Amino acid sequence: MSIKIRMRGKSAGGVAEVKALIKHPMESGVRMDKKTGKPFPAKYINMVEVTVNGVKAIDAQWSGAVSANPYMAVKVKANAGDEIGISLSDNTGEKGTQSLKLK
């Protein structure tokens, strides 16, 4: 199963604002299951990459401290017609990618 990403973006004056809503449980591995008394297994996004026309613009590393279903907003140098892509992977190897053309 892949990580689902919903994104929007708009460019004005050579700067694009890209917003993304990511569907992911972001489990830190510290929270305990009340029924079993055992911790939930860790499952969190640990790599985020934003590209503009295939060239890496942002490279981030996240941890279990990020909330479930995170919202992300970034600004990058880009013009209308450029393609913005977001790639994610989590600590279990699950991946997700999404891209859009700016208006």
ZAPA-746647 format. One record per atom (N, C-alpha, C): residue number from 1; residue in three letters; atom name; x negated, y negated, z. Coordinates in steps of 0.2 Angstrom, whole numbers, plus 5000, padded with zeros to 4 digits. Each point is the difference from the previous one (the first is absolute). Example, Ala and Ser with C-alpha at 12.3 -4.5 7.8 and 13.67 -1.06 7.14 Angstrom:
<recs>
{resi:1	resn:ala	name:N	px:4934	py:5028	pz:5039}
{resi:1	resn:ala	name:CA	px:5004	py:4994	pz:5000}
{resi:1	resn:ala	name:C	px:4996	py:4994	pz:5000}
{resi:2	resn:ser	name:N	px:5002	py:4995	pz:4996}
{resi:2	resn:ser	name:CA	px:4996	py:4994	pz:5001}
{resi:2	resn:ser	name:C	px:5004	py:4995	pz:5003}
</recs>
This chain:
<recs>
{resi:1	resn:met	name:N	px:4996	py:5006	pz:5000}
{resi:1	resn:met	name:CA	px:5004	py:4994	pz:5000}
{resi:1	resn:met	name:C	px:4996	py:4994	pz:5000}
{resi:2	resn:ser	name:N	px:5001	py:4995	pz:4996}
{resi:2	resn:ser	name:CA	px:4996	py:4994	pz:5000}
{resi:2	resn:ser	name:C	px:5003	py:4994	pz:5004}
{resi:3	resn:ile	name:N	px:4996	py:4995	pz:5002}
{resi:3	resn:ile	name:CA	px:5002	py:4995	pz:5004}
{resi:3	resn:ile	name:C	px:5004	py:4995	pz:4995}
{resi:4	resn:lys	name:N	px:5005	py:4998	pz:5002}
{resi:4	resn:lys	name:CA	px:5005	py:4995	pz:4996}
{resi:4	resn:lys	name:C	px:4998	py:4993	pz:5001}
{resi:5	resn:ile	name:N	px:4999	py:4996	pz:4995}
{resi:5	resn:ile	name:CA	px:4999	py:4993	pz:5000}
{resi:5	resn:ile	name:C	px:5005	py:4996	pz:4996}
{resi:6	resn:arg	name:N	px:5003	py:4995	pz:5003}
{resi:6	resn:arg	name:CA	px:5004	py:4995	pz:4996}
{resi:6	resn:arg	name:C	px:4997	py:4994	pz:5000}
{resi:7	resn:met	name:N	px:4999	py:4997	pz:4994}
{resi:7	resn:met	name:CA	px:4996	py:4994	pz:5000}
{resi:7	resn:met	name:C	px:5003	py:4994	pz:4996}
{resi:8	resn:arg	name:N	px:4999	py:4994	pz:5001}
{resi:8	resn:arg	name:CA	px:5002	py:4994	pz:4996}
{resi:8	resn:arg	name:C	px:4994	py:4996	pz:5000}
{resi:9	resn:gly	name:N	px:5000	py:4996	pz:4995}
{resi:9	resn:gly	name:CA	px:4994	py:4995	pz:4999}
{resi:9	resn:gly	name:C	px:5002	py:4994	pz:4995}
{resi:10	resn:lys	name:N	px:4997	py:4995	pz:5002}
{resi:10	resn:lys	name:CA	px:5002	py:4994	pz:4996}
{resi:10	resn:lys	name:C	px:4993	py:4995	pz:4999}
{resi:11	resn:ser	name:N	px:4999	py:4998	pz:4994}
{resi:11	resn:ser	name:CA	px:4994	py:4996	pz:5000}
{resi:11	resn:ser	name:C	px:5002	py:4993	pz:4998}
{resi:12	resn:ala	name:N	px:4996	py:4995	pz:5004}
{resi:12	resn:ala	name:CA	px:5001	py:4993	pz:4999}
{resi:12	resn:ala	name:C	px:4993	py:4997	pz:5000}
{resi:13	resn:gly	name:N	px:4998	py:4996	pz:4995}
{resi:13	resn:gly	name:CA	px:4993	py:4996	pz:5001}
{resi:13	resn:gly	name:C	px:4994	py:5005	pz:5000}
{resi:14	resn:gly	name:N	px:5000	py:5006	pz:4997}
{resi:14	resn:gly	name:CA	px:4995	py:5004	pz:5000}
{resi:14	resn:gly	name:C	px:4999	py:5004	pz:5007}
{resi:15	resn:val	name:N	px:5005	py:5000	pz:5004}
{resi:15	resn:val	name:CA	px:5000	py:5003	pz:5007}
{resi:15	resn:val	name:C	px:5006	py:5004	pz:5000}
{resi:16	resn:ala	name:N	px:5000	py:5007	pz:5001}
{resi:16	resn:ala	name:CA	px:5005	py:5004	pz:5000}
{resi:16	resn:ala	name:C	px:5001	py:5002	pz:5008}
{resi:17	resn:glu	name:N	px:5007	py:5000	pz:5002}
{resi:17	resn:glu	name:CA	px:5002	py:5003	pz:5006}
{resi:17	resn:glu	name:C	px:5003	py:5007	pz:4999}
{resi:18	resn:val	name:N	px:4997	py:5005	pz:5003}
{resi:18	resn:val	name:CA	px:5003	py:5007	pz:4999}
{resi:18	resn:val	name:C	px:5002	py:5002	pz:5007}
{resi:19	resn:lys	name:N	px:5006	py:5003	pz:5000}
{resi:19	resn:lys	name:CA	px:5003	py:5002	pz:5006}
{resi:19	resn:lys	name:C	px:5002	py:5008	pz:4999}
{resi:20	resn:ala	name:N	px:4998	py:5004	pz:5005}
{resi:20	resn:ala	name:CA	px:5002	py:5007	pz:5000}
{resi:20	resn:ala	name:C	px:5003	py:5003	pz:5006}
{resi:21	resn:leu	name:N	px:5005	py:5004	pz:4999}
{resi:21	resn:leu	name:CA	px:5003	py:5003	pz:5006}
{resi:21	resn:leu	name:C	px:4998	py:5008	pz:4999}
{resi:22	resn:ile	name:N	px:4997	py:5003	pz:5005}
{resi:22	resn:ile	name:CA	px:4997	py:5006	pz:4999}
{resi:22	resn:ile	name:C	px:5004	py:5005	pz:5005}
{resi:23	resn:lys	name:N	px:5002	py:5006	pz:4997}
{resi:23	resn:lys	name:CA	px:5004	py:5004	pz:5004}
{resi:23	resn:lys	name:C	px:4995	py:5006	pz:5003}
{resi:24	resn:his	name:N	px:4998	py:4999	pz:5006}
{resi:24	resn:his	name:CA	px:4996	py:5005	pz:5003}
{resi:24	resn:his	name:C	px:5001	py:5000	pz:5008}
{resi:25	resn:pro	name:N	px:4999	py:5006	pz:5003}
{resi:25	resn:pro	name:CA	px:5002	py:5000	pz:5007}
{resi:25	resn:pro	name:C	px:4994	py:4997	pz:5005}
{resi:26	resn:met	name:N	px:4994	py:5000	pz:4997}
{resi:26	resn:met	name:CA	px:4995	py:4997	pz:5004}
{resi:26	resn:met	name:C	px:4999	py:5002	pz:5007}
{resi:27	resn:glu	name:N	px:4999	py:5006	pz:5001}
{resi:27	resn:glu	name:CA	px:5000	py:5004	pz:5007}
{resi:27	resn:glu	name:C	px:4993	py:5000	pz:5002}
{resi:28	resn:ser	name:N	px:4999	py:4997	pz:5006}
{resi:28	resn:ser	name:CA	px:4993	py:4999	pz:5002}
{resi:28	resn:ser	name:C	px:4997	py:5006	pz:5003}
{resi:29	resn:gly	name:N	px:5004	py:5005	pz:5002}
{resi:29	resn:gly	name:CA	px:4997	py:5006	pz:5003}
{resi:29	resn:gly	name:C	px:5000	py:5000	pz:5008}
{resi:30	resn:val	name:N	px:5002	py:4994	pz:5003}
{resi:30	resn:val	name:CA	px:5000	py:4999	pz:5007}
{resi:30	resn:val	name:C	px:5007	py:5001	pz:5003}
{resi:31	resn:arg	name:N	px:5005	py:4998	pz:4996}
{resi:31	resn:arg	name:CA	px:5007	py:5001	pz:5003}
{resi:31	resn:arg	name:C	px:5002	py:5007	pz:5001}
{resi:32	resn:met	name:N	px:5003	py:5001	pz:5005}
{resi:32	resn:met	name:CA	px:5002	py:5007	pz:5002}
{resi:32	resn:met	name:C	px:5007	py:5002	pz:4998}
{resi:33	resn:asp	name:N	px:5001	py:5006	pz:4999}
{resi:33	resn:asp	name:CA	px:5007	py:5003	pz:4998}
{resi:33	resn:asp	name:C	px:5003	py:5002	pz:5007}
{resi:34	resn:lys	name:N	px:5006	py:4997	pz:5002}
{resi:34	resn:lys	name:CA	px:5003	py:5001	pz:5006}
{resi:34	resn:lys	name:C	px:5002	py:5007	pz:5001}
{resi:35	resn:lys	name:N	px:5002	py:5003	pz:4995}
{resi:35	resn:lys	name:CA	px:5003	py:5007	pz:5000}
{resi:35	resn:lys	name:C	px:4994	py:5005	pz:5002}
{resi:36	resn:thr	name:N	px:4994	py:4999	pz:4996}
{resi:36	resn:thr	name:CA	px:4995	py:5005	pz:5001}
{resi:36	resn:thr	name:C	px:4994	py:4998	pz:5004}
{resi:37	resn:gly	name:N	px:5000	py:4993	pz:5002}
{resi:37	resn:gly	name:CA	px:4994	py:4998	pz:5004}
{resi:37	resn:gly	name:C	px:4994	py:4999	pz:4996}
{resi:38	resn:lys	name:N	px:5000	py:5002	pz:4994}
{resi:38	resn:lys	name:CA	px:4994	py:5000	pz:4996}
{resi:38	resn:lys	name:C	px:5000	py:4993	pz:4995}
{resi:39	resn:pro	name:N	px:4994	py:4998	pz:4998}
{resi:39	resn:pro	name:CA	px:5000	py:4994	pz:4996}
{resi:39	resn:pro	name:C	px:5002	py:5001	pz:4993}
{resi:40	resn:phe	name:N	px:5003	py:4995	pz:4997}
{resi:40	resn:phe	name:CA	px:5002	py:5001	pz:4993}
{resi:40	resn:phe	name:C	px:4993	py:4999	pz:4996}
{resi:41	resn:pro	name:N	px:4999	py:5004	pz:4995}
{resi:41	resn:pro	name:CA	px:4994	py:5000	pz:4996}
{resi:41	resn:pro	name:C	px:4998	py:4993	pz:4997}
{resi:42	resn:ala	name:N	px:4994	py:4998	pz:5000}
{resi:42	resn:ala	name:CA	px:4998	py:4994	pz:4997}
{resi:42	resn:ala	name:C	px:5002	py:5000	pz:4992}
{resi:43	resn:lys	name:N	px:5003	py:4995	pz:4998}
{resi:43	resn:lys	name:CA	px:5001	py:4999	pz:4993}
{resi:43	resn:lys	name:C	px:5001	py:4992	pz:4998}
{resi:44	resn:tyr	name:N	px:4995	py:4997	pz:4998}
{resi:44	resn:tyr	name:CA	px:5000	py:4993	pz:4999}
{resi:44	resn:tyr	name:C	px:4996	py:4998	pz:4993}
{resi:45	resn:ile	name:N	px:5002	py:4995	pz:4997}
{resi:45	resn:ile	name:CA	px:4996	py:4997	pz:4994}
{resi:45	resn:ile	name:C	px:4993	py:4998	pz:5003}
{resi:46	resn:asn	name:N	px:4995	py:5002	pz:4996}
{resi:46	resn:asn	name:CA	px:4993	py:4998	pz:5002}
{resi:46	resn:asn	name:C	px:4997	py:4996	pz:4994}
{resi:47	resn:met	name:N	px:5003	py:5000	pz:4994}
{resi:47	resn:met	name:CA	px:4996	py:4996	pz:4995}
{resi:47	resn:met	name:C	px:5006	py:4997	pz:4996}
{resi:48	resn:val	name:N	px:4998	py:4993	pz:4999}
{resi:48	resn:val	name:CA	px:5005	py:4996	pz:4995}
{resi:48	resn:val	name:C	px:4996	py:4997	pz:4995}
{resi:49	resn:glu	name:N	px:5002	py:5000	pz:4994}
{resi:49	resn:glu	name:CA	px:4996	py:4997	pz:4995}
{resi:49	resn:glu	name:C	px:5005	py:4996	pz:4995}
{resi:50	resn:val	name:N	px:4998	py:4993	pz:4999}
{resi:50	resn:val	name:CA	px:5004	py:4996	pz:4995}
{resi:50	resn:val	name:C	px:4996	py:4999	pz:4994}
{resi:51	resn:thr	name:N	px:5002	py:5001	pz:4994}
{resi:51	resn:thr	name:CA	px:4997	py:4998	pz:4994}
{resi:51	resn:thr	name:C	px:5003	py:4995	pz:4996}
{resi:52	resn:val	name:N	px:4997	py:4996	pz:4996}
{resi:52	resn:val	name:CA	px:5002	py:4996	pz:4995}
{resi:52	resn:val	name:C	px:4997	py:5002	pz:4994}
{resi:53	resn:asn	name:N	px:5005	py:5002	pz:4995}
{resi:53	resn:asn	name:CA	px:4998	py:5003	pz:4993}
{resi:53	resn:asn	name:C	px:4994	py:5005	pz:5001}
{resi:54	resn:gly	name:N	px:5001	py:5004	pz:5005}
{resi:54	resn:gly	name:CA	px:4995	py:5006	pz:5001}
{resi:54	resn:gly	name:C	px:4994	py:4998	pz:5004}
{resi:55	resn:val	name:N	px:4999	py:4994	pz:5002}
{resi:55	resn:val	name:CA	px:4994	py:4998	pz:5003}
{resi:55	resn:val	name:C	px:5002	py:4999	pz:5008}
{resi:56	resn:lys	name:N	px:4996	py:5003	pz:5004}
{resi:56	resn:lys	name:CA	px:5001	py:5000	pz:5007}
{resi:56	resn:lys	name:C	px:5000	py:4993	pz:5003}
{resi:57	resn:ala	name:N	px:5006	py:4997	pz:5003}
{resi:57	resn:ala	name:CA	px:5000	py:4994	pz:5003}
{resi:57	resn:ala	name:C	px:5000	py:5000	pz:5007}
{resi:58	resn:ile	name:N	px:5003	py:5005	pz:5003}
{resi:58	resn:ile	name:CA	px:5000	py:5001	pz:5008}
{resi:58	resn:ile	name:C	px:4999	py:5007	pz:5001}
{resi:59	resn:asp	name:N	px:4996	py:5001	pz:5005}
{resi:59	resn:asp	name:CA	px:4999	py:5007	pz:5003}
{resi:59	resn:asp	name:C	px:5000	py:5000	pz:5007}
{resi:60	resn:ala	name:N	px:5005	py:5003	pz:5003}
{resi:60	resn:ala	name:CA	px:5001	py:5000	pz:5007}
{resi:60	resn:ala	name:C	px:5000	py:5007	pz:5003}
{resi:61	resn:gln	name:N	px:4999	py:5000	pz:5007}
{resi:61	resn:gln	name:CA	px:5000	py:5006	pz:5004}
{resi:61	resn:gln	name:C	px:5005	py:4999	pz:5005}
{resi:62	resn:trp	name:N	px:5005	py:5004	pz:5001}
{resi:62	resn:trp	name:CA	px:5005	py:5000	pz:5005}
{resi:62	resn:trp	name:C	px:4999	py:5005	pz:5005}
{resi:63	resn:ser	name:N	px:5003	py:5000	pz:5006}
{resi:63	resn:ser	name:CA	px:5000	py:5005	pz:5005}
{resi:63	resn:ser	name:C	px:5007	py:5002	pz:5002}
{resi:64	resn:gly	name:N	px:5000	py:5004	pz:5005}
{resi:64	resn:gly	name:CA	px:5007	py:5002	pz:5004}
{resi:64	resn:gly	name:C	px:5003	py:4994	pz:5003}
{resi:65	resn:ala	name:N	px:4997	py:4995	pz:5001}
{resi:65	resn:ala	name:CA	px:5003	py:4994	pz:5003}
{resi:65	resn:ala	name:C	px:5005	py:4996	pz:4996}
{resi:66	resn:val	name:N	px:5000	py:5002	pz:4994}
{resi:66	resn:val	name:CA	px:5005	py:4996	pz:4995}
{resi:66	resn:val	name:C	px:5007	py:5003	pz:5001}
{resi:67	resn:ser	name:N	px:5005	py:4996	pz:5000}
{resi:67	resn:ser	name:CA	px:5007	py:5003	pz:5002}
{resi:67	resn:ser	name:C	px:5002	py:5004	pz:4994}
{resi:68	resn:ala	name:N	px:5006	py:5004	pz:5002}
{resi:68	resn:ala	name:CA	px:5003	py:5004	pz:4995}
{resi:68	resn:ala	name:C	px:5003	py:4996	pz:4994}
{resi:69	resn:asn	name:N	px:5000	py:5003	pz:4994}
{resi:69	resn:asn	name:CA	px:5003	py:4996	pz:4994}
{resi:69	resn:asn	name:C	px:4997	py:4993	pz:5000}
{resi:70	resn:pro	name:N	px:4994	py:4999	pz:4999}
{resi:70	resn:pro	name:CA	px:4997	py:4994	pz:5000}
{resi:70	resn:pro	name:C	px:5002	py:4995	pz:4994}
{resi:71	resn:tyr	name:N	px:5000	py:4994	pz:5001}
{resi:71	resn:tyr	name:CA	px:5001	py:4995	pz:4995}
{resi:71	resn:tyr	name:C	px:4993	py:4996	pz:4999}
{resi:72	resn:met	name:N	px:4998	py:4999	pz:4994}
{resi:72	resn:met	name:CA	px:4994	py:4997	pz:4999}
{resi:72	resn:met	name:C	px:5001	py:4994	pz:4995}
{resi:73	resn:ala	name:N	px:4997	py:4995	pz:5001}
{resi:73	resn:ala	name:CA	px:5000	py:4994	pz:4995}
{resi:73	resn:ala	name:C	px:4993	py:4998	pz:4999}
{resi:74	resn:val	name:N	px:4998	py:4999	pz:4994}
{resi:74	resn:val	name:CA	px:4993	py:4997	pz:4998}
{resi:74	resn:val	name:C	px:5001	py:4995	pz:4995}
{resi:75	resn:lys	name:N	px:4995	py:4996	pz:4999}
{resi:75	resn:lys	name:CA	px:4999	py:4995	pz:4995}
{resi:75	resn:lys	name:C	px:4993	py:5002	pz:4996}
{resi:76	resn:val	name:N	px:5001	py:5000	pz:4994}
{resi:76	resn:val	name:CA	px:4994	py:5002	pz:4995}
{resi:76	resn:val	name:C	px:5000	py:4995	pz:4994}
{resi:77	resn:lys	name:N	px:4994	py:4999	pz:4997}
{resi:77	resn:lys	name:CA	px:5000	py:4996	pz:4994}
{resi:77	resn:lys	name:C	px:5002	py:5004	pz:4995}
{resi:78	resn:ala	name:N	px:5006	py:4998	pz:4997}
{resi:78	resn:ala	name:CA	px:5003	py:5003	pz:4994}
{resi:78	resn:ala	name:C	px:5005	py:4996	pz:4997}
{resi:79	resn:asn	name:N	px:5001	py:5001	pz:4993}
{resi:79	resn:asn	name:CA	px:5004	py:4996	pz:4996}
{resi:79	resn:asn	name:C	px:5006	py:5004	pz:4998}
{resi:80	resn:ala	name:N	px:5005	py:4997	pz:4997}
{resi:80	resn:ala	name:CA	px:5006	py:5003	pz:4998}
{resi:80	resn:ala	name:C	px:4998	py:5005	pz:4994}
{resi:81	resn:gly	name:N	px:5002	py:5006	pz:5000}
{resi:81	resn:gly	name:CA	px:4999	py:5005	pz:4995}
{resi:81	resn:gly	name:C	px:4994	py:5005	pz:5003}
{resi:82	resn:asp	name:N	px:4997	py:4998	pz:5005}
{resi:82	resn:asp	name:CA	px:4995	py:5005	pz:5003}
{resi:82	resn:asp	name:C	px:5003	py:5005	pz:5004}
{resi:83	resn:glu	name:N	px:4996	py:5006	pz:5000}
{resi:83	resn:glu	name:CA	px:5003	py:5006	pz:5004}
{resi:83	resn:glu	name:C	px:4997	py:5000	pz:5007}
{resi:84	resn:ile	name:N	px:5004	py:5001	pz:5005}
{resi:84	resn:ile	name:CA	px:4998	py:5001	pz:5007}
{resi:84	resn:ile	name:C	px:5001	py:5007	pz:5002}
{resi:85	resn:gly	name:N	px:4996	py:5003	pz:5003}
{resi:85	resn:gly	name:CA	px:5001	py:5007	pz:5002}
{resi:85	resn:gly	name:C	px:4998	py:5001	pz:5007}
{resi:86	resn:ile	name:N	px:5003	py:5004	pz:5004}
{resi:86	resn:ile	name:CA	px:4999	py:5002	pz:5007}
{resi:86	resn:ile	name:C	px:4999	py:5007	pz:5000}
{resi:87	resn:ser	name:N	px:4995	py:5002	pz:5003}
{resi:87	resn:ser	name:CA	px:4998	py:5008	pz:5001}
{resi:87	resn:ser	name:C	px:4999	py:5001	pz:5008}
{resi:88	resn:leu	name:N	px:5003	py:5005	pz:5002}
{resi:88	resn:leu	name:CA	px:5000	py:5002	pz:5008}
{resi:88	resn:leu	name:C	px:4998	py:5007	pz:5000}
{resi:89	resn:ser	name:N	px:4997	py:5001	pz:5006}
{resi:89	resn:ser	name:CA	px:4999	py:5007	pz:5002}
{resi:89	resn:ser	name:C	px:5000	py:5001	pz:5007}
{resi:90	resn:asp	name:N	px:5002	py:5006	pz:5003}
{resi:90	resn:asp	name:CA	px:5000	py:5000	pz:5007}
{resi:90	resn:asp	name:C	px:4995	py:5006	pz:5003}
{resi:91	resn:asn	name:N	px:5000	py:5000	pz:5006}
{resi:91	resn:asn	name:CA	px:4995	py:5005	pz:5003}
{resi:91	resn:asn	name:C	px:5001	py:5007	pz:4998}
{resi:92	resn:thr	name:N	px:5006	py:5002	pz:4998}
{resi:92	resn:thr	name:CA	px:5002	py:5007	pz:4998}
{resi:92	resn:thr	name:C	px:4999	py:5001	pz:4993}
{resi:93	resn:gly	name:N	px:4998	py:4995	pz:4996}
{resi:93	resn:gly	name:CA	px:4998	py:5001	pz:4993}
{resi:93	resn:gly	name:C	px:5006	py:4998	pz:4995}
{resi:94	resn:glu	name:N	px:5006	py:4998	pz:5003}
{resi:94	resn:glu	name:CA	px:5005	py:4998	pz:4996}
{resi:94	resn:glu	name:C	px:4999	py:4993	pz:4997}
{resi:95	resn:lys	name:N	px:5002	py:4999	pz:4994}
{resi:95	resn:lys	name:CA	px:4998	py:4994	pz:4996}
{resi:95	resn:lys	name:C	px:5007	py:4997	pz:4997}
{resi:96	resn:gly	name:N	px:4999	py:4993	pz:4999}
{resi:96	resn:gly	name:CA	px:5005	py:4997	pz:4996}
{resi:96	resn:gly	name:C	px:4998	py:4994	pz:4996}
{resi:97	resn:thr	name:N	px:5003	py:4999	pz:4994}
{resi:97	resn:thr	name:CA	px:4998	py:4994	pz:4996}
{resi:97	resn:thr	name:C	px:5006	py:4997	pz:4997}
{resi:98	resn:gln	name:N	px:4999	py:4994	pz:4999}
{resi:98	resn:gln	name:CA	px:5006	py:4996	pz:4997}
{resi:98	resn:gln	name:C	px:4996	py:4994	pz:4996}
{resi:99	resn:ser	name:N	px:5003	py:4998	pz:4995}
{resi:99	resn:ser	name:CA	px:4998	py:4994	pz:4996}
{resi:99	resn:ser	name:C	px:5005	py:4996	pz:4997}
{resi:100	resn:leu	name:N	px:4999	py:4994	pz:4999}
{resi:100	resn:leu	name:CA	px:5005	py:4995	pz:4997}
{resi:100	resn:leu	name:C	px:4997	py:4995	pz:4995}
{resi:101	resn:lys	name:N	px:5003	py:4997	pz:4995}
{resi:101	resn:lys	name:CA	px:4998	py:4995	pz:4996}
{resi:101	resn:lys	name:C	px:5003	py:4993	pz:5003}
{resi:102	resn:leu	name:N	px:4996	py:4996	pz:5001}
{resi:102	resn:leu	name:CA	px:5002	py:4993	pz:5003}
{resi:102	resn:leu	name:C	px:5004	py:4996	pz:4995}
{resi:103	resn:lys	name:N	px:5005	py:4997	pz:5003}
{resi:103	resn:lys	name:CA	px:5004	py:4995	pz:4995}
{resi:103	resn:lys	name:C	px:4998	py:4993	pz:5001}
</recs>
